[in-house]
Amino acid sequence: MNWTAVLTLAAGTYLLRVVGIVLRGRMRVPERVERYLDLGATALLVALIATAALTEDGGFAGWARPAGVLVGAVAAWRRVPFVLVVVLAAGTTAGLRVLGVP
């Protein structure tokens, strides 16, 4: 990627953020559209988490990583402190890998 593309994308991102701030109080979105925007953001977040948890180098990441993510998700759901959530998830993944689970 060349510098022109990087600078163009950076400027576009900046302008989108500024437009959001400037138009926040001036523009009304119908409630139905607002609901779809919320659902779209949720779907995007779930897709990002699933991709990061399940894939590595274009293929399946193995069973240890999804198990660690699951343990971390359950710990977060149970409102465990964040540092402990990370330690539990990483420890589960590492422990399974030590046991030979890919």
Secondary structure, 3 states (H helix, E strand, C coil): CCHHHHHHHHHHHHHHHHHHHHHCCCCCCCHHHHHHHHHHHHHHHHHHHHHHHHEECCEECCCHHHHHHHHHHHHHHCCCCHHHHHHHHHHHHHHHHHCCCC
